[in-house]
Amino acid sequence: VTKRYANPQPAANLLGYLDSDYNGADGVEKSFDALLAENHGEIDVTFAIDALGNAISGETMHVENTYRIADGGVMLTLDKRMQQCVENACVEIKKGAAVILDCKTGEILASASFPAVDPNDLAACIENEDAPFVNRALCAYAPGSVFKLICAASALECGIDYKEVYTCTGSIVVDGLTITCYGGKAHGEVNLHTALRSSCNGYFIQLAQKLGAEKILSMAEKLGFGTPVPLADNLETAAGSLSNAQALKNARALALFSFGQGETTVSPLNLAAAVNAIAADGIYMTPRLVYGTVDTNLSVQETEENTGEKVMEPTTAARLRAYMESTARFGTARIGAPQNCVSGIKTGTAQTGVYDENGEEIENYWYAGYICNAQEEPLYTLVVLEETAGEMHVPQAFRKIGEALVDFN
């Protein structure tokens, strides 16, 4: 008896599952169905029996085997150890996703969605109201304050004075709309560095007013916002959404845009690719899932290697990394920062306008950053997302994964 899936199956949402006719119905199973398909034939055994139904000793059995396995397979970039590490660390996250990229290559080393689909029991998944069939790593969400990295990158590329001080009183009025910093906290005098570290909304609103929408939109587009990431045939991320320049002429819309609210949405995988460009000295690399196809002799035919594209100056990326590492040590990300290595992190909280059965608003909580090796060089990019109206588990999950990743190096 063949057993196609483990229980539980790592990376289940990305790998996909089969329908009742053994055809690939989702994920990699669907993308490579022709390559992975098995001929579900039969093994017929005929032999002589006595009157009691027992096999007669010494008689020859006739075996007819029409069953065969697939002629080849597909090799993915996923690292099973990292995948299982992610799924174990995120066990408390009821709904969300986590992604790990290799900083140098853009290869997807782990991708998890919670709750995960169970390819061994699809019927139970249909009845689960938390929608395990949805691959949340590929779905688009409001990024919240993680989007401030894109604003900061745009500002540095445009040569703004990153030392210029803005005085935060805890709120700012834009076209009659009062927008507060998280918890209404007044951050006092902040510059680009300290505003990013404390995630000051007011600073980034006035920064967007100085820059204008077009420059921020241009950087966001270079970093993959608004564009789906193709992983294989019929398998790609949601494109997400970006406001257009015309819509952002509205002062309120521009203000919300500056800190990742409003119409902006992005998938965890797209966001990981954007953060990875900062970790990789300004080189954007489209995430890669398929390493190659494999024949029956286990020979691999590699897919084309990702060369990447320069989207910002190395000096811009280096300064942003310094700010993110400061955020991990002293800012909003300190409770989730790994303790055994250097890391750079940006946190985000995004309102959704969706409420649970208790009337509490569900918010998207993000930790997006990178993990360094012993030489303090970025090694892995890590993004964790949680959808919840209750206790937040993202910091603990990010810290556990980050600390474990150091040992994998």
Beta strands, then each sheet from edge to edge (+ up, - down):
strand 1: 43-46
strand 2: 62-65
strand 3: 73-76
strand 4: 96-102
strand 5: 108-114
strand 6: 166-168
strand 7: 171-174
strand 8: 177-180
strand 9: 188-190
strand 10: 230-232
strand 11: 235-236
strand 12: 283-284
strand 13: 290-294
strand 14: 300-302
strand 15: 309-310
strand 16: 343-355
strand 17: 361-372
strand 18: 378-388
sheet 1: 1+ 2-
sheet 2: 3+ 13- 14+
sheet 3: 5+ 4- 18+ 17- 16+
sheet 4: 6+ 9-
sheet 5: 7+ 8-
sheet 6: 10+ 11-
sheet 7: 12+ 15-
end
